[in-house]
């Protein structure tokens, strides 16, 4: 019995009891619901458990018996309460036949839990006559079975608590990613630790189903200072929001390695990417940086990389870029749904941000059905006058959202330019056409040169990939190579650019903007 309790728990014990009783064994709730059951054969008789339990509750409450039997024609039902047991165990003299009046009475007073109408009941149905020793066997199995049942109940409760905490942390991360800082801090107040500011965002890619173990390593490595979230999009990713080095948190022990390096060293098959220090309000930017660093870390022996210094395009567009972004997004920001159940402007903004970051995985991130996601994207496209199937319009919307999320004083001041306005970019809608004037700014051209410097002279693959809307099949056809060959080229470019290309969040929006800015600069005036 104890071996079965340790290895298989309640289910294995009941299967063994059903085999020994040559019938049916189950645990029945006070309302007659069968909680667990097992039968020796597929055709074994299933008792009227609701009626038996009703009689059980009455008998236990009125007579104080520890167990009793009920004849059901060719079978006998033996019932034992599982809420408690007397000191010294149940009597081993056997269980009389013939009805409730002959139930076993307690020895030395009423046992704890006997008579409790809310107690589950062990019910065993066996052919008549009852085999010798079966009643004693059932009396002996009550203790391990009760302990198994309690342990499994506690484990289910623990899992529900863990799931609730995990969902709460995921909700806080979602609020941070969509810029709702004050609400995120309020929700996070009930959990530990408090949200640091400024932060580094770290993405840990685990192998298999080791996220829980890696999370424990992360907690041990930094003393529980980081905010750890299981990524809702990628099943193998952990996201850590860690205090930056200059944060006002208590630093780790002197001489200790940073948390991200420690995790990469201690977990032999994980990969770690880390962002630059960013304000807590820019957690979304930090996540993108960490994801790009992760793409680089996969190709390094140390399996660890930090994001290199690189300005965000939202920082170099200037006041004119901010005005352009406000004008582009205004129909979305002022949208009022016709029905209460329709998504409002905040939901649509969150949907657009999530979709641009995670593509089709946004349904998992937002916890909505893929049809709901598609319907919201159609509405966003209609409101903004954008064709969201085109990379040009996707890039314009991504930049506008990032500009809106960037504090105005951080933007580079306006520099007068004598350049004439350019026509709309090929494939870009009229609503996003004003983007060309922004991409002509000297600061933006400098940013574009910095982005493309690592691939100058070897731009064919990237240009073809962007022209084919970031799809591998058409890219391979355009280059005259196989799809695996195109994938290998892009993977090598990820290492050169230190950006993720094939998996979202992808750098393809920044690359499209950079190439467009260079093309505009090279165009005849």
Secondary structure as GFF3:
##gff-version 3
##sequence-region A 1 525
A	DSSP	alpha_helix	2	7	.	.	.	ID=ss1
A	DSSP	alpha_helix	9	21	.	.	.	ID=ss2
A	DSSP	beta_strand	24	28	.	.	.	ID=ss3
A	DSSP	beta_strand	34	39	.	.	.	ID=ss4
A	DSSP	alpha_helix	49	63	.	.	.	ID=ss5
A	DSSP	beta_strand	65	72	.	.	.	ID=ss6
A	DSSP	beta_strand	75	81	.	.	.	ID=ss7
A	DSSP	three_ten_helix	100	102	.	.	.	ID=ss8
A	DSSP	beta_strand	104	105	.	.	.	ID=ss9
A	DSSP	beta_strand	121	127	.	.	.	ID=ss10
A	DSSP	alpha_helix	134	177	.	.	.	ID=ss11
A	DSSP	alpha_helix	181	188	.	.	.	ID=ss12
A	DSSP	beta_strand	199	205	.	.	.	ID=ss13
A	DSSP	alpha_helix	211	222	.	.	.	ID=ss14
A	DSSP	beta_strand	227	230	.	.	.	ID=ss15
A	DSSP	beta_strand	237	243	.	.	.	ID=ss16
A	DSSP	alpha_helix	259	266	.	.	.	ID=ss17
A	DSSP	beta_strand	271	274	.	.	.	ID=ss18
A	DSSP	three_ten_helix	280	282	.	.	.	ID=ss19
A	DSSP	alpha_helix	283	297	.	.	.	ID=ss20
A	DSSP	beta_strand	304	306	.	.	.	ID=ss21
A	DSSP	three_ten_helix	313	315	.	.	.	ID=ss22
A	DSSP	alpha_helix	318	333	.	.	.	ID=ss23
A	DSSP	alpha_helix	345	358	.	.	.	ID=ss24
A	DSSP	three_ten_helix	359	361	.	.	.	ID=ss25
A	DSSP	alpha_helix	362	366	.	.	.	ID=ss26
A	DSSP	alpha_helix	370	384	.	.	.	ID=ss27
A	DSSP	alpha_helix	391	405	.	.	.	ID=ss28
A	DSSP	three_ten_helix	408	410	.	.	.	ID=ss29
A	DSSP	three_ten_helix	430	432	.	.	.	ID=ss30
A	DSSP	alpha_helix	435	439	.	.	.	ID=ss31
A	DSSP	alpha_helix	442	452	.	.	.	ID=ss32
A	DSSP	three_ten_helix	453	455	.	.	.	ID=ss33
A	DSSP	alpha_helix	460	467	.	.	.	ID=ss34
A	DSSP	alpha_helix	472	479	.	.	.	ID=ss35
A	DSSP	alpha_helix	483	497	.	.	.	ID=ss36
A	DSSP	alpha_helix	508	522	.	.	.	ID=ss37
###
